[in-house]
Amino acid sequence: MPEPSDLFAMLVFSIIGIIAFRSAKRECQPARLVISMALMLYPYFISSGLWLWVAGIALTGGLFVFKE
């Protein structure tokens, strides 16, 4: 059973991914589209709470780096 902080991380970064996906799709930005899909899918593959937060923050930062 996941911890509440893990569920919160999954929820927060998935919502960020959904919002970024819609924005990237509308503006035709393929790099941000891939990162946003990764934000929505990575919680299914990472089970450690610390790594959920680290990967989510890194991918969210990637959205700002690849902003065209």
C-alpha positions in Angstrom: 0.0 0.0 0.0 1.5 3.4 -1.0 2.1 6.0 1.6 -0.1 9.1 1.5 2.9 11.3 0.4 3.5 8.9 -2.5 -0.2 9.2 -3.6 0.1 12.9 -3.3 3.2 13.0 -5.5 1.5 10.8 -8.1 -1.6 13.0 -8.2 0.4 16.3 -8.4 2.8 15.3 -11.1 0.1 13.5 -13.1 -2.0 16.7 -13.1 1.0 18.8 -14.1 1.6 16.3 -16.9 -2.0 16.5 -18.1 -1.9 20.3 -18.2 1.5 20.3 -20.0 0.3 17.7 -22.5 -2.7 19.8 -23.5 -0.6 22.9 -23.8 2.2 21.2 -25.8 -0.3 19.5 -28.1 -2.0 22.8 -28.8 1.3 24.6 -29.5 2.9 21.7 -31.4 6.0 21.3 -29.1 7.2 17.7 -29.4 9.8 17.9 -26.7 7.4 19.1 -24.1 4.8 16.6 -25.3 7.2 13.7 -24.6 8.1 15.1 -21.1 4.5 15.6 -20.2 3.7 12.0 -21.2 6.6 10.9 -19.0 5.2 12.9 -16.1 1.8 11.1 -16.5 3.4 7.6 -16.8 6.4 7.5 -14.5 4.5 6.9 -11.2 3.5 3.5 -12.5 7.2 2.4 -12.7 8.7 3.9 -9.6 7.7 2.7 -6.2 10.1 4.5 -3.9 8.6 7.7 -2.4 11.9 9.7 -2.6 12.4 8.8 -6.2 8.9 9.7 -7.1 9.5 13.3 -5.9 13.0 13.5 -7.5 11.9 12.2 -10.9 8.7 14.4 -10.8 10.7 17.6 -9.9 13.3 16.8 -12.6 10.7 16.2 -15.3 8.8 19.3 -14.3 12.0 21.3 -14.5 12.5 19.7 -18.0 9.2 21.3 -19.1 10.7 24.8 -18.3 14.1 24.0 -20.0 12.5 22.8 -23.2 10.0 25.7 -23.4 10.3 27.0 -27.0 
